[in-house]
Amino acid sequence: MDSNFLGKDQFIWWKGVVEDRKDPIMLGRVKVRIFGWHSEDPQQILTDDLPWASVSTPADTGRNPVGLKEGDWVW
């Protein structure tokens, strides 16, 4: 049985809050502080040190001209 699909093996589901959306290579990524993984204290882990997260689907789908913004919760 092939187990190389989303949700099996090494994949980790998470929830977090968007802290930065100024992707320097303009791929639409956002920096996310993951709840329970990263410290809630921004002095312990700076926003600059958070990982970039890829957005799996357009966040605005053409209906919301703003899209994701700092403070939005994401999966």
C-alpha positions as CSV (number, residue, x, y, z in Angstrom):
1,M,0.0,0.0,0.0
2,D,1.4,3.4,-1.0
3,S,1.5,5.7,2.1
4,N,3.0,8.8,0.3
5,F,0.0,11.1,0.4
6,L,-1.1,14.0,2.5
7,G,-1.9,13.0,6.1
8,K,0.3,9.9,6.4
9,D,3.9,9.3,7.6
10,Q,5.8,12.5,8.2
11,F,3.1,15.1,7.5
12,I,2.1,17.2,10.4
13,W,-1.2,19.2,10.5
14,W,-1.0,22.5,12.4
15,K,-2.9,25.7,13.0
16,G,-1.3,29.1,13.4
17,V,-1.5,32.9,12.9
18,V,-0.1,34.8,10.0
19,E,2.6,37.3,11.1
20,D,4.1,38.4,7.8
21,R,3.0,38.2,4.1
22,K,5.8,40.2,2.4
23,D,7.3,37.2,0.6
24,P,10.6,38.4,-0.9
25,I,10.4,36.0,-3.8
26,M,6.7,36.8,-4.4
27,L,5.3,33.2,-4.3
28,G,2.3,34.2,-2.1
29,R,3.8,32.5,1.0
30,V,3.2,33.8,4.6
31,K,5.2,33.5,7.8
32,V,3.1,31.7,10.4
33,R,3.5,31.3,14.2
34,I,2.3,27.7,14.8
35,F,0.3,27.3,18.0
36,G,1.9,24.9,20.4
37,W,5.1,24.6,18.2
38,H,6.5,28.2,18.3
39,S,6.6,30.3,21.4
40,E,3.8,32.9,21.7
41,D,6.4,35.3,22.9
42,P,7.8,37.2,19.8
43,Q,11.0,37.9,21.7
44,Q,11.8,34.2,22.0
45,I,11.2,33.5,18.3
46,L,11.3,36.6,16.1
47,T,8.9,36.8,13.1
48,D,11.9,36.9,10.8
49,D,12.9,33.4,12.1
50,L,9.4,31.8,11.5
51,P,9.1,29.5,8.5
52,W,7.4,30.5,5.3
53,A,4.2,28.6,4.6
54,S,2.8,27.9,1.2
55,V,-0.8,28.8,0.6
56,S,-2.5,25.7,-0.9
57,T,-5.5,27.5,-2.5
58,P,-6.0,31.2,-3.3
59,A,-7.0,32.8,-0.1
60,D,-9.3,35.3,-1.7
61,T,-10.9,33.2,-4.5
62,G,-11.7,36.5,-6.3
63,R,-14.3,37.5,-3.7
64,N,-12.0,39.1,-1.1
65,P,-9.7,41.8,-2.5
66,V,-7.5,41.7,0.6
67,G,-6.7,38.0,0.9
68,L,-4.7,36.8,3.9
69,K,-3.4,39.4,6.3
70,E,-1.4,39.6,9.5
71,G,-3.5,38.2,12.4
72,D,-5.5,35.7,10.3
73,W,-5.6,32.1,11.6
74,V,-4.6,29.4,9.1
75,W,-4.3,25.6,8.9
